[in-house]
């Protein structure tokens, strides 16, 4: 059986039960055996084994010199730059591109002796909720290969779920770490906006994007965040606040004189008919357990709930329209072949390269964003969405003036079938976007949030529950998640 906690890995490394090379070899064998899941777009087999040998030699020479992540085998979503390695963002537009530098988050993981085993499949440019838009093909959920893993960090979540690595690093723009974590029965953590440097992350929507870990338990996710977080001269939006010891965070015990936590739960998460009955029942069960543990748990409503998704999609597509304008086929990546040897029209080359290089979901979002930013509609859409974003943040702040956490289901349903909600399906394609209903609030406001497993539905598919906390309250958030976590 694969390891499910870094604590057990460390214990076996310390007593010589296993070596880093042995760990990497185990994961490589599992990756080879689970290729049908399509979780990895590239596996760094030789490189990972070489690094494992180096780490083993260092442990033998001086056990006290090893880093905090010594022996942790991780995968990295295909939107994070790793110098000398391919970087595609799940898109043909970056075909053949090699990263020229290493993302700050990845650099910090390597500095603490993590082993990167490969890059992981994702929705193209992190745009999607099902991992069906990747140029590398769909990713399958290990719980049921006929179902989606969630997106956009689907490959990252499946890799942890299937034991192909111990943890993964993904990105979360509207739920892209938490939603696939819920669908795959693992833990996904989105930190406060600015807690982790975005330097080296391929941008989707710059005021929403966050880098976050996916792991088997909250403690491992906390340790990864602890390593990645902190100030960075390369990112002017990152916070300079001190980084807490997240992995050691503990809640006060209300049964032993400690303060009870105050938890608000969103009424729609347990009463709305749009939420699957099994998900509603599991969420109510979590609420009951929190009350039994001595916490104060009370219902709240969010009056602007129906505006969350429209606000999110107007603003993120607008930012994507700007961010993705750099991919033009001139300096790097895919370039369309001219129709004839005499064709020299630069604009035609731009259009053809972007039409052929981008997939349909990305093209759609670029067009929507360009429309929202156009002179005739800028005030009607983009300006109005920014105003609503401010109102949503104000309302969220009012909730957190009275409560420590906001609890919701992570997703309205469990994992749906491949092709069921994708473009061209018989059902309303807008149904795909509803998978992000409960996750986008944390990105619109910049608040931290975590998804942890919360049982399974009637057919055995994982259910996730989400906790959101005040900005930079990751310590309490992780401690509460750990207290609720059941193996």
Secondary structure as UniProt FT lines:
FT   HELIX           6..14
FT   TURN            15..16
FT   HELIX           20..33
FT   HELIX           35..37
FT   STRAND          40..43
FT   HELIX           45..61
FT   HELIX           63..65
FT   TURN            68..71
FT   STRAND          73..77
FT   TURN            78..79
FT   TURN            83..84
FT   TURN            89..90
FT   HELIX           92..94
FT   TURN            95..96
FT   HELIX           104..111
FT   TURN            112..113
FT   STRAND          115..120
FT   HELIX           124..126
FT   TURN            135..136
FT   TURN            142..143
FT   TURN            145..146
FT   HELIX           154..161
FT   TURN            162..163
FT   STRAND          167..172
FT   TURN            176..177
FT   HELIX           178..184
FT   STRAND          187..190
FT   TURN            193..194
FT   TURN            199..200
FT   TURN            206..208
FT   STRAND          210..215
FT   HELIX           218..228
FT   TURN            233..234
FT   TURN            236..237
FT   HELIX           246..248
FT   HELIX           254..256
FT   STRAND          262..266
FT   HELIX           267..271
FT   TURN            273..274
FT   HELIX           277..292
FT   TURN            293..294
FT   STRAND          296..300
FT   TURN            303..304
FT   HELIX           305..323
FT   HELIX           324..326
FT   TURN            341..342
FT   HELIX           346..357
FT   HELIX           360..373
FT   TURN            375..377
FT   HELIX           378..383
FT   HELIX           384..400
FT   TURN            401..402
FT   STRAND          405..409
FT   TURN            418..419
FT   TURN            423..424
FT   HELIX           429..436
FT   TURN            437..439
FT   HELIX           440..445
FT   STRAND          449..456
FT   TURN            458..459
FT   STRAND          462..469
FT   TURN            471..472
FT   HELIX           474..484
//
